Structures are given as structure tokens and as C-alpha cells.
Amino acid sequence: MISLSPQDIQAIVLSIKVATAATLFSLPFGFAAAYVLVFTKMPGRALLEGVVNLPLVLPPVVIGYLLLLLFGRSGALGPLLGFFDLRIVFHLKGAVIASAVVGFPLLVRSIRLGMDGIDHHYLQAARTLGARWWDRLYSIILPLSGRAILAGMTLMFARSLGEFGATIILAGNIPGVTQTIPLAIYEYTNTPGGDRMALSLCLVSIALSFVVLLVSEASARSMKKG
């Protein structure tokens, strides 16, 4: 039977908050990156694609360390963050940023696959009829990419729920502040007699991911029927 402490419930709530915030924050940037990669011929497009996909091949711990160098007090953005009194390291914002960076390539890849499947004759016809790029974006690209956007958001949300390496480096493992489900499980595995609690959180994590997939599938079917 699953047994959860108040601290475990906090970790579950924080995981959902972090995954939701990371997904929503990344969505406009992911859509823009996919649009540029599919519909433009800008110089350096291959470089952009490499940068977008880099988190897929880098160890999450390396990503976390690089983010720490960027957002730390002595980092590249440290003085600017200090000027605006913004705290990233060992803060919930750090967990959101770490999850967003790690999951971003999955979001972009899914949206890009959807955009690649759009018949370019539709866009050419709209251009011939005088439609501006934003008209084509809202009337053709967005509707036809809807399922791909939903799939990308689902993948990123699920990936964010399981993010560990980058989060623990940038945000730390502070109960009630930055401790998400994976970090809580890690703490239990290093605590004598914590195996049962770790297993309970593992089951919760599996259940959450399964629910996300079911909701995504149901939404995709609904969009297809519509």
C-alpha cells in the first residue's frame, strides 16, 4: 500500500508545478524554434538545430553545471540577476529552468515533425492569395500542428517530472522548496529504511506519467475527430 508523508506530498505538488511551468514557459520558444527550422532558410540554421538538440546528448549533470555557471552569483548573468534581486540557484525557478532546458529538444522535435507534415501547397496557395506570414501561421500552421504541439507538451511534461541531474545541481534538494519526486526518491535511497517510501514515490511517479499519457491520447483523438 502506498504511504506518503507530508514531505512526499510536497514533492509531488512541486513536481507538477515545475513540469507545468517548464512546459508552458518553453512552448512559445519551442514553437518558434521549430518554425525557423522548418519554414526558413536563415544562415546558421544547422547551428541552431545543433544547439537545440545538444541537451539530448549531454549528461543532465553537465547541463546543470553549465546552468550553474550561467546563473550563479559569480556567473555570466549573476550581476544582472543580483541587480534585479532574482534568485535562480537553490530556488524553484532553478528547478523550472533546469527542466525546461533538458526537455526542450523533445518539445521542438515533436512540433517540428508536425510542421514537416504540412502540405506546402496550402502555404503556397495562401501566399498567392495575399496572406501575410502571420495569417498563414494562425490559419494553417497552428491548426495543422495542433496534435504535434500536444504531443510535444506531453513528452516535455513527462520528462520534466523525471528530471534529476540538472535540477539537483542548479536547484539543490531542499524539502518543500526544490525537492521534486526524483530528488525525494534519491534521498530515500540514501536513508536507512527508506526503501518503502522510495517505492511509494516510484509508484506515484509511474501513475502520474500514465495519467499524462492517457490524457494526451484522449485529447489527440478528440482533436482528430474535430
N, CA, C and O of each residue as an XYZ file, in Angstrom:
904
protein
N       0.836     -1.200      0.000
C       0.000      0.000      0.000
C       0.873      1.253      0.000
O       1.898      1.297      0.680
N       0.470      2.268     -0.759
C       1.243      3.500     -0.848
C       1.074      4.322      0.424
O      -0.041      4.604      0.864
N       2.208      4.697      0.999
C       2.198      5.525      2.205
C       3.019      6.777      1.938
O       4.207      6.695      1.625
N       2.382      7.932      2.061
C       3.043      9.196      1.744
C       3.060     10.108      2.962
O       2.059     10.253      3.664
N       4.209     10.714      3.197
C       4.341     11.690      4.274
C       3.990     13.072      3.731
O       3.910     13.250      2.516
N       3.779     14.053      4.608
C       3.546     15.432      4.128
C       4.663     15.932      3.239
O       4.411     16.671      2.287
N       5.896     15.544      3.531
C       7.031     15.952      2.701
C       6.937     15.329      1.311
O       7.297     15.963      0.320
N       6.451     14.082      1.235
C       6.273     13.427     -0.065
C       5.203     14.137     -0.889
O       5.357     14.319     -2.097
N       4.127     14.531     -0.234
C       3.051     15.244     -0.933
C       3.566     16.575     -1.458
O       3.218     16.992     -2.563
N       4.397     17.242     -0.659
C       5.019     18.485     -1.134
C       5.864     18.228     -2.376
O       5.840     19.017     -3.320
N       6.614     17.122     -2.375
C       7.456     16.792     -3.524
C       6.613     16.527     -4.765
O       6.989     16.923     -5.869
N       5.473     15.857     -4.589
C       4.577     15.576     -5.721
C       4.002     16.873     -6.289
O       3.979     17.080     -7.503
N       3.539     17.739     -5.389
C       2.973     19.022     -5.822
C       4.030     19.864     -6.526
O       3.754     20.479     -7.556
N       5.238     19.893     -5.973
C       6.322     20.665     -6.588
C       6.680     20.100     -7.961
O       6.962     20.857     -8.890
N       6.670     18.780     -8.093
C       6.976     18.165     -9.389
C       5.974     18.600    -10.449
O       6.352     18.945    -11.569
N       4.693     18.583    -10.088
C       3.652     19.003    -11.035
C       3.795     20.476    -11.373
O       3.645     20.863    -12.532
N       4.085     21.302    -10.372
C       4.274     22.736    -10.618
C       5.456     22.981    -11.548
O       5.359     23.753    -12.502
N       6.576     22.314    -11.261
C       7.786     22.504    -12.071
C       7.558     22.035    -13.499
O       7.919     22.733    -14.446
N       6.960     20.857    -13.663
C       6.725     20.324    -15.010
C       5.765     21.211    -15.795
O       5.970     21.446    -16.986
N       4.723     21.702    -15.137
C       3.755     22.575    -15.809
C       4.400     23.896    -16.207
O       4.243     24.356    -17.338
N       5.127     24.504    -15.273
C       5.773     25.792    -15.557
C       6.823     25.656    -16.652
O       6.906     26.503    -17.541
N       7.628     24.591    -16.592
C       8.665     24.391    -17.601
C       8.053     24.198    -18.987
O       8.561     24.730    -19.975
N       6.965     23.439    -19.055
C       6.319     23.176    -20.346
C       5.694     24.440    -20.929
O       5.882     24.742    -22.108
N       4.957     25.170    -20.114
C       4.303     26.387    -20.599
C       5.324     27.465    -20.951
O       5.158     28.185    -21.935
N       6.372     27.573    -20.153
C       7.420     28.561    -20.426
C       8.148     28.248    -21.735
O       8.500     29.160    -22.484
N       8.370     26.971    -22.008
C       9.141     26.570    -23.188
C       8.321     26.558    -24.473
O       8.879     26.628    -25.568
N       6.997     26.469    -24.343
C       6.149     26.277    -25.521
C       6.346     27.339    -26.606
O       6.581     26.973    -27.757
N       6.261     28.648    -26.292
C       6.438     29.626    -27.379
C       7.827     29.573    -28.011
O       7.967     29.749    -29.221
N       8.854     29.331    -27.193
C      10.218     29.232    -27.731
C      10.387     27.970    -28.561
O      11.064     27.982    -29.589
N       9.768     26.876    -28.111
C       9.842     25.642    -28.878
C       9.129     25.751    -30.212
O       9.611     25.254    -31.230
N       7.969     26.409    -30.199
C       7.226     26.598    -31.447
C       8.022     27.475    -32.405
O       8.099     27.188    -33.600
N       8.613     28.544    -31.877
C       9.403     29.449    -32.716
C      10.615     28.735    -33.301
O      10.928     28.909    -34.479
N      11.300     27.934    -32.487
C      12.474     27.210    -32.976
C      12.081     26.223    -34.071
O      12.769     26.118    -35.087
N      10.982     25.501    -33.873
C      10.520     24.546    -34.885
C      10.132     25.266    -36.171
O      10.433     24.796    -37.268
N       9.466     26.405    -36.031
C       9.061     27.180    -37.206
C      10.282     27.618    -38.019
O      10.294     27.510    -39.246
N      11.301     28.111    -37.325
C      12.516     28.563    -38.004
C      13.198     27.399    -38.713
O      13.659     27.543    -39.845
N      13.264     26.251    -38.052
C      13.952     25.091    -38.629
C      13.209     24.516    -39.834
O      13.830     23.932    -40.721
N      11.890     24.675    -39.872
C      11.104     24.067    -40.953
C      10.834     25.041    -42.096
O      10.937     24.667    -43.264
N      10.492     26.280    -41.772
C       9.968     27.186    -42.796
C      10.914     28.317    -43.211
O      10.548     29.141    -44.049
N      12.092     28.370    -42.655
C      13.022     29.429    -43.050
C      14.324     28.828    -43.573
O      14.630     27.659    -43.341
N      15.066     29.649    -44.272
C      16.374     29.248    -44.788
C      17.445     30.196    -44.270
O      18.369     30.569    -44.994
N      17.307     30.577    -43.013
C      18.231     31.529    -42.414
C      19.634     30.922    -42.307
O      19.773     29.716    -42.104
N      20.670     31.751    -42.443
C      22.038     31.260    -42.257
C      22.226     30.755    -40.821
O      21.694     31.332    -39.873
N      22.975     29.697    -40.685
C      23.231     29.156    -39.355
C      22.118     28.282    -38.817
O      22.062     28.009    -37.618
N      21.225     27.840    -39.703
C      20.118     27.008    -39.246
C      20.629     25.684    -38.672
O      20.079     25.170    -37.697
N      21.679     25.138    -39.278
C      22.255     23.889    -38.776
C      22.838     24.081    -37.377
O      22.757     23.189    -36.533
N      23.426     25.254    -37.143
C      23.967     25.549    -35.820
C      22.849     25.629    -34.790
O      22.980     25.119    -33.678
N      21.741     26.277    -35.168
C      20.590     26.362    -34.271
C      20.059     24.973    -33.949
O      19.727     24.682    -32.800
N      19.978     24.121    -34.957
C      19.486     22.766    -34.734
C      20.403     22.006    -33.776
O      19.938     21.255    -32.919
N      21.721     22.212    -33.936
C      22.669     21.562    -33.044
C      22.524     22.029    -31.612
O      22.580     21.220    -30.685
N      22.337     23.337    -31.418
C      22.181     23.887    -30.073
C      20.894     23.381    -29.430
O      20.879     23.038    -28.247
N      19.816     23.333    -30.208
C      18.532     22.866    -29.682
C      18.618     21.416    -29.222
O      18.064     21.058    -28.183
N      19.316     20.577    -29.998
C      19.379     19.150    -29.701
C      20.505     18.781    -28.740
O      20.591     17.630    -28.312
N      21.357     19.724    -28.397
C      22.502     19.428    -27.534
C      22.107     18.810    -26.192
O      22.775     17.877    -25.746
N      21.050     19.292    -25.529
C      20.679     18.667    -24.247
C      20.316     17.192    -24.343
O      20.309     16.493    -23.329
N      20.012     16.705    -25.551
C      19.691     15.287    -25.698
C      20.915     14.406    -25.525
O      20.797     13.258    -25.097
N      22.090     14.931    -25.853
C      23.306     14.114    -25.816
C      24.206     14.448    -24.636
O      25.095     13.666    -24.300
N      23.992     15.594    -24.004
C      24.792     15.954    -22.843
C      24.223     15.296    -21.589
O      23.003     15.211    -21.442
N      25.078     14.830    -20.686
C      24.577     14.328    -19.405
C      23.858     15.446    -18.648
O      24.343     16.577    -18.634
N      22.710     15.158    -18.016
C      21.991     16.207    -17.280
C      22.839     16.918    -16.232
O      22.638     18.103    -15.967
N      23.789     16.193    -15.635
C      24.663     16.823    -14.638
C      25.511     17.911    -15.290
O      25.749     18.960    -14.691
N      25.965     17.660    -16.516
C      26.750     18.666    -17.240
C      25.881     19.886    -17.533
O      26.330     21.023    -17.385
N      24.644     19.650    -17.945
C      23.720     20.763    -18.198
C      23.505     21.573    -16.926
O      23.519     22.804    -16.955
N      23.308     20.880    -15.816
C      23.121     21.575    -14.546
C      24.324     22.408    -14.167
O      24.177     23.527    -13.674
N      25.513     21.875    -14.391
C      26.731     22.628    -14.050
C      26.889     23.852    -14.939
O      27.268     24.923    -14.466
N      26.600     23.694    -16.227
C      26.680     24.840    -17.137
C      25.660     25.913    -16.752
O      25.956     27.107    -16.811
N      24.468     25.487    -16.360
C      23.458     26.447    -15.896
C      23.908     27.126    -14.605
O      23.641     28.308    -14.388
N      24.586     26.374    -13.763
C      25.114     26.954    -12.521
C      26.158     28.015    -12.828
O      26.193     29.063    -12.184
N      27.010     27.743    -13.812
C      28.000     28.741    -14.224
C      27.336     29.977    -14.820
O      27.865     31.083    -14.714
N      26.178     29.789    -15.446
C      25.480     30.904    -16.077
C      24.698     31.731    -15.070
O      24.741     32.961    -15.104
N      23.982     31.057    -14.172
C      23.069     31.760    -13.268
C      23.606     31.935    -11.850
O      22.961     32.575    -11.020
N      24.770     31.380    -11.568
C      25.341     31.522    -10.236
C      25.702     32.969     -9.909
O      25.761     33.823    -10.794
N      25.940     33.225     -8.646
C      26.245     34.599     -8.209
C      27.464     35.161     -8.924
O      27.529     36.357     -9.208
N      28.432     34.293     -9.216
C      29.640     34.723     -9.924
C      29.581     34.364    -11.398
O      30.582     34.479    -12.106
N      28.422     33.931    -11.865
C      28.282     33.516    -13.250
C      28.100     34.675    -14.201
O      28.137     35.844    -13.817
N      27.900     34.310    -15.467
C      27.783     35.329    -16.507
C      26.591     36.251    -16.268
O      26.678     37.454    -16.512
N      25.494     35.699    -15.798
C      24.295     36.504    -15.556
C      24.120     36.869    -14.090
O      23.126     37.490    -13.716
N      25.086     36.485    -13.257
C      24.986     36.749    -11.826
C      24.772     38.209    -11.468
O      23.848     38.520    -10.717
N      25.607     39.128    -11.990
C      25.413     40.550    -11.665
C      24.052     41.091    -12.093
O      23.440     41.883    -11.377
N      23.582     40.661    -13.266
C      22.281     41.129    -13.750
C      21.160     40.613    -12.858
O      20.242     41.359    -12.517
N      21.233     39.342    -12.482
C      20.215     38.780    -11.593
C      20.256     39.457    -10.225
O      19.217     39.692     -9.607
N      21.476     39.770     -9.757
C      21.601     40.457     -8.479
C      21.010     41.858     -8.527
O      20.424     42.324     -7.549
N      21.163     42.521     -9.651
C      20.634     43.882     -9.806
C      19.110     43.877     -9.681
O      18.526     44.774     -9.072
N      18.472     42.858    -10.263
C      17.005     42.753    -10.197
C      16.536     41.908     -9.007
O      15.346     41.629     -8.860
N      17.481     41.511     -8.172
C      17.175     40.726     -6.976
C      16.424     39.442     -7.334
O      15.444     39.078     -6.683
N      16.902     38.765     -8.378
C      16.323     37.491     -8.802
C      17.233     36.355     -8.364
O      18.446     36.405     -8.566
N      16.648     35.343     -7.771
C      17.413     34.191     -7.306
C      17.029     32.973     -8.125
O      15.852     32.625     -8.221
N      18.023     32.327     -8.715
C      17.800     31.144     -9.534
C      18.358     29.901     -8.844
O      17.683     28.876     -8.751
N      19.584     30.003     -8.366
C      20.255     28.861     -7.737
C      19.585     28.542     -6.403
O      19.291     29.443     -5.617
N      19.343     27.247     -6.151
C      18.677     26.773     -4.935
C      17.311     27.430     -4.737
O      16.919     27.788     -3.626
N      16.606     27.573     -5.853
C      15.274     28.166     -5.832
C      14.400     27.392     -6.812
O      14.907     26.722     -7.711
N      13.084     27.489     -6.633
C      12.159     26.796     -7.513
C      12.339     27.224     -8.968
O      12.157     26.417     -9.880
N      12.695     28.482     -9.186
C      12.942     28.948    -10.563
C      14.059     28.142    -11.208
O      14.012     27.849    -12.403
N      15.065     27.784    -10.413
C      16.161     26.977    -10.939
C      15.691     25.603    -11.385
O      16.145     25.090    -12.408
N      14.781     25.003    -10.620
C      14.229     23.698    -10.997
C      13.445     23.799    -12.304
O      13.520     22.909    -13.150
N      12.697     24.882    -12.463
C      11.920     25.088    -13.689
C      12.857     25.260    -14.886
O      12.640     24.662    -15.940
N      13.893     26.073    -14.720
C      14.834     26.311    -15.817
C      15.562     25.030    -16.191
O      15.719     24.735    -17.376
N      16.008     24.263    -15.202
C      16.702     23.010    -15.483
C      15.803     22.050    -16.252
O      16.245     21.442    -17.227
N      14.561     21.907    -15.834
C      13.623     21.020    -16.518
C      13.310     21.522    -17.923
O      13.169     20.733    -18.857
N      13.204     22.841    -18.062
C      12.905     23.417    -19.376
C      14.032     23.150    -20.367
O      13.777     22.807    -21.521
N      15.270     23.304    -19.924
C      16.407     23.094    -20.823
C      16.524     21.631    -21.229
O      16.754     21.324    -22.398
N      16.365     20.733    -20.267
C      16.523     19.307    -20.554
C      15.402     18.793    -21.465
O      15.650     17.971    -22.347
N      14.174     19.273    -21.253
C      13.047     18.779    -22.038
C      12.802     19.516    -23.341
O      12.009     19.064    -24.166
N      13.472     20.647    -23.540
C      13.223     21.487    -24.711
C      13.399     20.753    -26.046
O      12.563     20.925    -26.932
N      14.442     19.950    -26.227
C      14.598     19.267    -27.525
C      13.432     18.355    -27.872
O      13.068     18.240    -29.042
N      12.840     17.703    -26.875
C      11.699     16.829    -27.141
C      10.501     17.623    -27.641
O       9.779     17.185    -28.536
N      10.301     18.787    -27.056
C       9.215     19.664    -27.486
C       9.422     20.107    -28.924
O       8.502     20.025    -29.738
N      10.613     20.571    -29.240
C      10.910     21.079    -30.579
C      10.800     19.969    -31.619
O      10.239     20.174    -32.696
N      11.331     18.804    -31.298
C      11.293     17.688    -32.250
C       9.858     17.290    -32.593
O       9.544     17.043    -33.758
N       9.006     17.228    -31.606
C       7.618     16.840    -31.859
C       6.902     17.874    -32.718
O       6.215     17.526    -33.678
N       7.067     19.156    -32.364
C       6.411     20.208    -33.145
C       6.965     20.242    -34.561
O       6.229     20.457    -35.525
N       8.256     20.030    -34.673
C       8.877     20.060    -36.000
C       8.345     18.937    -36.881
O       8.124     19.142    -38.075
N       8.137     17.757    -36.313
C       7.568     16.646    -37.087
C       6.179     17.002    -37.596
O       5.820     16.678    -38.728
N       5.395     17.676    -36.742
C       4.069     18.098    -37.173
C       4.123     19.117    -38.292
O       3.341     19.051    -39.241
N       5.043     20.059    -38.182
C       5.177     21.085    -39.218
C       5.707     20.500    -40.518
O       5.314     20.934    -41.601
N       6.604     19.511    -40.418
C       7.125     18.862    -41.630
C       6.026     18.147    -42.405
O       6.128     17.967    -43.618
N       4.967     17.737    -41.693
C       3.884     17.020    -42.352
C       2.854     17.914    -43.022
O       1.928     17.419    -43.665
N       3.006     19.233    -42.877
C       2.059     20.158    -43.504
C       2.333     20.244    -45.008
O       3.473     20.435    -45.431
N       1.304     20.106    -45.785
C       1.431     20.215    -47.246
C       1.776     21.660    -47.602
O       1.002     22.577    -47.328
N       2.927     21.851    -48.208
C       3.377     23.207    -48.534
C       2.511     23.861    -49.615
O       2.586     25.071    -49.828
N       1.693     23.056    -50.294
C       0.799     23.651    -51.288
C      -0.236     24.569    -50.610
O      -0.671     25.562    -51.191
N      -0.619     24.220    -49.377
C      -1.541     25.081    -48.643
C      -0.918     26.453    -48.410
O      -1.566     27.484    -48.591
N       0.342     26.447    -48.009
C       1.031     27.709    -47.732
C       1.249     28.507    -49.013
O       1.120     29.731    -49.022
N       1.581     27.804    -50.093
C       1.778     28.496    -51.370
C       0.476     29.111    -51.857
O       0.471     30.225    -52.381
N      -0.641     28.384    -51.687
C      -1.939     28.916    -52.102
C      -2.300     30.141    -51.277
O      -2.798     31.130    -51.814
N      -2.052     30.077    -49.978
C      -2.354     31.217    -49.113
C      -1.482     32.414    -49.467
O      -1.943     33.555    -49.447
N      -0.218     32.148    -49.792
C       0.685     33.240    -50.178
C       0.228     33.862    -51.489
O       0.295     35.079    -51.665
N      -0.237     33.021    -52.407
C      -0.723     33.522    -53.697
C      -1.952     34.410    -53.508
O      -2.152     35.376    -54.244
N      -2.775     34.067    -52.507
C      -3.984     34.847    -52.233
C      -3.696     36.102    -51.408
O      -4.611     36.844    -51.049
N      -2.425     36.327    -51.116
C      -2.046     37.560    -50.423
C      -1.976     37.464    -48.916
O      -1.862     38.490    -48.245
N      -2.040     36.267    -48.362
C      -1.980     36.108    -46.906
C      -0.570     36.404    -46.408
O       0.411     35.907    -46.960
N      -0.482     37.211    -45.367
C       0.815     37.502    -44.757
C       1.270     36.291    -43.948
O       0.513     35.340    -43.750
N       2.537     36.341    -43.477
C       3.083     35.178    -42.786
C       2.329     34.884    -41.490
O       2.166     33.725    -41.108
N       1.869     35.946    -40.816
C       1.137     35.694    -39.574
C      -0.257     35.120    -39.845
O      -0.799     34.369    -39.034
N      -0.831     35.491    -41.006
C      -2.106     34.885    -41.382
C      -1.933     33.395    -41.658
O      -2.761     32.579    -41.252
N      -0.852     33.048    -42.351
C      -0.576     31.631    -42.638
C      -0.275     30.878    -41.348
O      -0.619     29.706    -41.198
N       0.371     31.575    -40.426
C       0.712     30.946    -39.156
C      -0.538     30.564    -38.375
O      -0.663     29.435    -37.903
N      -1.469     31.521    -38.242
C      -2.646     31.295    -37.403
C      -3.740     30.491    -38.096
O      -4.510     29.800    -37.429
N      -3.820     30.569    -39.418
C      -4.910     29.882    -40.120
C      -4.520     28.512    -40.658
O      -5.395     27.684    -40.909
N      -3.220     28.252    -40.843
C      -2.796     26.982    -41.425
C      -1.842     26.214    -40.509
O      -2.110     25.073    -40.133
N      -0.726     26.853    -40.157
C       0.334     26.130    -39.438
C      -0.105     25.712    -38.039
O       0.068     24.558    -37.646
N      -0.673     26.654    -37.290
C      -1.081     26.329    -35.922
C      -2.150     25.226    -35.869
O      -1.997     24.268    -35.111
N      -3.231     25.345    -36.661
C      -4.249     24.280    -36.599
C      -3.721     22.912    -37.017
O      -4.058     21.900    -36.403
N      -2.888     22.878    -38.068
C      -2.397     21.597    -38.561
C      -1.275     21.027    -37.688
O      -0.928     19.852    -37.812
N      -0.712     21.852    -36.811
C       0.343     21.380    -35.911
C      -0.193     21.081    -34.517
O       0.572     20.750    -33.611
N      -1.502     21.196    -34.347
C      -2.084     21.072    -33.010
C      -1.734     19.771    -32.309
O      -1.336     19.784    -31.144
N      -1.878     18.645    -33.005
C      -1.598     17.350    -32.378
C      -0.121     17.212    -32.053
O       0.239     16.638    -31.025
N       0.736     17.734    -32.921
C       2.178     17.658    -32.666
C       2.562     18.523    -31.465
O       3.419     18.143    -30.668
N       1.923     19.684    -31.342
C       2.192     20.551    -30.192
C       1.778     19.852    -28.903
O       2.501     19.884    -27.907
N       0.606     19.222    -28.932
C       0.129     18.495    -27.758
C       1.063     17.342    -27.410
O       1.359     17.109    -26.238
N       1.523     16.629    -28.420
C       2.450     15.514    -28.179
C       3.756     16.016    -27.582
O       4.303     15.406    -26.663
N       4.256     17.141    -28.112
C       5.489     17.711    -27.586
C       5.345     18.170    -26.150
O       6.239     17.957    -25.330
N       4.221     18.800    -25.843
C       3.976     19.244    -24.477
C       3.885     18.048    -23.523
O       4.374     18.107    -22.395
N       3.257     16.972    -23.985
C       3.132     15.777    -23.153
C       4.495     15.166    -22.866
O       4.800     14.813    -21.727
N       5.319     15.044    -23.916
C       6.655     14.489    -23.740
C       7.495     15.341    -22.795
O       8.197     14.823    -21.927
N       7.411     16.639    -22.980
C       8.211     17.519    -22.134
C       7.724     17.486    -20.698
O       8.534     17.487    -19.771
N       6.417     17.455    -20.500
C       5.872     17.391    -19.145
C       6.331     16.121    -18.448
O       6.758     16.156    -17.294
N       6.241     14.996    -19.155
C       6.662     13.721    -18.567
C       8.158     13.718    -18.290
O       8.601     13.205    -17.262
N       8.938     14.290    -19.202
C      10.390     14.371    -18.993
C      10.722     15.255    -17.801
O      11.641     14.955    -17.040
N       9.982     16.337    -17.638
C      10.215     17.243    -16.519
C       9.880     16.592    -15.186
O      10.527     16.862    -14.175
N       8.860     15.728    -15.190
C       8.514     15.015    -13.959
C       9.670     14.136    -13.488
O       9.844     13.926    -12.288
N      10.453     13.628    -14.423
C      11.542     12.727    -14.073
C      12.909     13.368    -14.046
O      13.907     12.669    -13.866
N      12.990     14.668    -14.218
C      14.286     15.339    -14.274
C      14.994     15.281    -12.908
O      14.395     15.552    -11.866
N      16.274     14.923    -12.947
C      17.036     14.775    -11.709
C      18.387     15.509    -11.752
O      18.643     16.401    -10.943
N      19.243     15.120    -12.704
C      20.632     15.570    -12.699
C      20.820     17.068    -12.730
O      21.515     17.627    -11.881
N      20.201     17.735    -13.711
C      20.365     19.186    -13.833
C      19.710     19.913    -12.669
O      20.196     20.951    -12.220
N      18.602     19.361    -12.185
C      17.866     20.017    -11.101
C      18.658     20.015     -9.806
O      18.728     21.035     -9.120
N      19.257     18.877     -9.463
C      19.957     18.799     -8.187
C      21.212     19.672     -8.182
O      21.638     20.138     -7.126
N      21.803     19.893     -9.353
C      22.981     20.762     -9.430
C      22.581     22.225     -9.322
O      23.208     22.982     -8.581
N      21.550     22.633    -10.045
C      21.175     24.048    -10.087
C      20.267     24.446     -8.932
O      20.449     25.511     -8.343
N      19.301     23.613     -8.604
C      18.301     23.998     -7.601
C      18.509     23.338     -6.250
O      17.932     23.775     -5.254
N      19.325     22.292     -6.199
C      19.540     21.606     -4.944
C      18.391     20.671     -4.598
O      17.460     20.484     -5.381
N      18.477     20.096     -3.419
C      17.478     19.138     -2.957
C      16.946     19.614     -1.609
O      17.248     19.034     -0.566
N      16.154     20.673     -1.649
C      15.651     21.308     -0.435
C      14.185     20.929     -0.246
O      13.340     21.343     -1.040
N      13.863     20.148      0.793
C      12.469     19.738      1.013
C      11.528     20.934      1.114
O      11.795     21.896      1.833
N      10.425     20.852      0.379
C       9.428     21.914      0.410
C       9.762     23.113     -0.441
O       8.936     24.013     -0.591
N      10.971     23.145     -1.009
C      11.404     24.294     -1.826
C      11.745     23.852     -3.239
O      11.191     24.372     -4.207
N      12.654     22.895     -3.360
C      13.057     22.424     -4.691
C      13.036     20.909     -4.803
O      13.387     20.374     -5.855
N      12.643     20.209     -3.769
C      12.677     18.751     -3.792
C      11.486     18.186     -4.565
O      10.351     18.217     -4.088
N      11.759     17.676     -5.754
C      10.731     17.044     -6.578
C      10.743     15.533     -6.324
O      11.524     15.049     -5.505
N       9.896     14.803     -7.011
C       9.783     13.361     -6.776
C      11.113     12.621     -6.964
O      11.498     11.846     -6.089
N      11.835     12.838     -8.092
C      13.109     12.118     -8.245
C      14.112     12.437     -7.133
O      14.840     11.550     -6.686
N      14.155     13.687     -6.688
C      15.085     14.060     -5.638
C      14.691     13.436     -4.304
O      15.550     13.034     -3.520
N      13.384     13.358     -4.052
C      12.919     12.714     -2.826
C      13.244     11.225     -2.844
O      13.642     10.663     -1.823
N      13.074     10.580     -4.004
C      13.415      9.160     -4.121
C      14.905      8.953     -3.870
O      15.307      8.019     -3.175
N      15.718      9.841     -4.448
C      17.165      9.755     -4.237
C      17.509      9.869     -2.756
O      18.363      9.136     -2.257
N      16.856     10.775     -2.063
C      17.124     10.945     -0.634
C      16.732      9.703      0.154
O      17.444      9.293      1.071
N      15.593      9.102     -0.206
C      15.146      7.899      0.497
C      16.098      6.721      0.259
O      16.341      5.920      1.161
N      16.635      6.625     -0.967
C      17.547      5.508     -1.244
C      18.852      5.633     -0.476
O      19.580      4.651     -0.327
N      19.153      6.822      0.009
C      20.360      7.034      0.809
C      20.056      7.103      2.305
O      20.924      7.433      3.113
N      18.812      6.787      2.659
C      18.391      6.798      4.055
C      18.104      5.377      4.508
O      17.341      4.677      3.841
N      18.682      4.920      5.612
C      18.388      3.573      6.100
C      16.888      3.377      6.340
O      16.245      4.183      7.012
N      16.349      2.304      5.785
C      14.934      2.011      5.943
C      14.021      2.839      5.069
O      12.808      2.847      5.276
N      14.585      3.541      4.089
C      13.769      4.411      3.238
C      13.262      3.753      1.971
O      12.643      4.411      1.134
N      13.518      2.456      1.817
C      13.142      1.768      0.578
C      11.632      1.787      0.342
O      11.179      1.969     -0.788
N      10.865      1.602      1.394
C       9.415      1.562      1.237
C       8.877      2.911      0.759
O       8.019      2.966     -0.122
N       9.383      3.990      1.343
C       8.940      5.327      0.933
C       9.380      5.629     -0.492
O       8.646      6.252     -1.259
N      10.588      5.181     -0.842
C      11.071      5.378     -2.211
C      10.175      4.647     -3.202
O       9.854      5.175     -4.267
N       9.769      3.419     -2.842
C       8.894      2.647     -3.726
C       7.533      3.318     -3.875
O       6.956      3.316     -4.963
N       7.020      3.890     -2.795
C       5.731      4.589     -2.857
C       5.801      5.752     -3.844
O       4.889      5.944     -4.647
N       6.880      6.524     -3.782
C       7.029      7.656     -4.707
C       7.254      7.173     -6.138
O       6.806      7.817     -7.086
N       7.942      6.049     -6.298
C       8.110      5.486     -7.643
C       6.753      5.132     -8.250
O       6.502      5.398     -9.426
N       5.889      4.537     -7.446
C       4.552      4.173     -7.931
C       3.737      5.413     -8.274
O       2.996      5.426     -9.257
N       3.877      6.456     -7.457
C       3.190      7.720     -7.746
C       3.696      8.306     -9.052
O       2.908      8.785     -9.868
N       5.016      8.269     -9.255
C       5.604      8.798    -10.485
C       5.102      8.038    -11.704
O       4.783      8.643    -12.728
N       5.032      6.709    -11.598
C       4.520      5.896    -12.700
C       3.058      6.242    -12.990
O       2.657      6.376    -14.146
N       2.273      6.382    -11.925
C       0.854      6.702    -12.092
C       0.672      8.071    -12.754
O      -0.164      8.221    -13.645
N       1.438      9.056    -12.328
C       1.340     10.395    -12.918
C       1.680     10.367    -14.402
O       0.972     10.949    -15.223
N       2.764      9.688    -14.735
C       3.175      9.613    -16.141
C       2.122      8.901    -16.982
O       1.854      9.293    -18.117
N       1.526      7.849    -16.415
C       0.498      7.099    -17.136
C      -0.740      7.962    -17.376
O      -1.332      7.932    -18.455
N      -1.119      8.729    -16.356
C      -2.277      9.625    -16.496
C      -2.016     10.674    -17.572
O      -2.895     10.979    -18.377
N      -0.805     11.223    -17.581
C      -0.446     12.228    -18.590
C      -0.574     11.637    -19.986
O      -1.113     12.280    -20.887
N      -0.080     10.416    -20.170
C      -0.176      9.766    -21.481
C      -1.624      9.505    -21.881
O      -1.990      9.682    -23.043
N      -2.449      9.085    -20.924
C      -3.869      8.837    -21.221
C      -4.576     10.131    -21.621
O      -5.345     10.152    -22.582
N      -4.317     11.199    -20.886
C      -4.932     12.492    -21.208
C      -4.491     12.969    -22.583
O      -5.294     13.480    -23.364
N      -3.211     12.796    -22.866
C      -2.691     13.203    -24.174
C      -3.348     12.421    -25.303
O      -3.732     12.989    -26.326
N      -3.476     11.099    -25.107
C      -4.093     10.264    -26.139
C      -5.556     10.634    -26.347
O      -6.030     10.705    -27.480
N      -6.265     10.870    -25.254
C      -7.675     11.245    -25.357
C      -7.825     12.589    -26.065
O      -8.716     12.765    -26.896
N      -6.953     13.530    -25.733
C      -7.014     14.851    -26.365
C      -6.698     14.766    -27.839
O      -7.326     15.441    -28.656
N      -5.714     13.929    -28.188
C      -5.352     13.769    -29.606
C      -6.506     13.157    -30.405
O      -6.771     13.570    -31.534
N      -7.181     12.186    -29.825
C      -8.330     11.599    -30.506
C      -9.457     12.597    -30.671
O     -10.124     12.635    -31.705
N      -9.662     13.408    -29.639
C     -10.700     14.429    -29.710
C     -10.400     15.446    -30.806
O     -11.297     15.856    -31.543
N      -9.130     15.853    -30.910
C      -8.735     16.797    -31.949
C      -8.873     16.189    -33.334
O      -9.240     16.876    -34.287
N      -8.579     14.898    -33.446
C      -8.674     14.228    -34.743
C     -10.110     14.139    -35.205
O     -10.407     14.318    -36.386
N     -11.029     13.853    -34.241
C     -12.456     13.793    -34.590
C     -12.981     15.160    -34.974
O     -13.813     15.298    -35.871
N     -12.462     16.204    -34.252
C     -12.935     17.546    -34.541
C     -12.441     18.036    -35.873
O     -12.751     19.159    -36.272
